[in-house]
Amino acid sequence: MTAPTTIERSGPAIRATLAECSSDECAEFETDFREAALQASRTFDLAPLDAVRENLT
């Protein structure tokens, strides 16, 4: 039996993991996250950032 793995879903943790595994996906995540952060700063709605974090599969 193996222990469950917990994966942190914060922006920095996601970026660090992608940087280790796939530079292309890391760059895409950075672009998407920055665009979502800009939108969130204009609207005061964090939903765009949440969507970027949750849409990783």
Buried (B, 14 or more C-beta within 10 A) or exposed (E): EEEEEEEEEEBEEBBEBBBEEEEEBBEEBBEBBEEBBEBBEEEEEEEBBEEBBEEEE
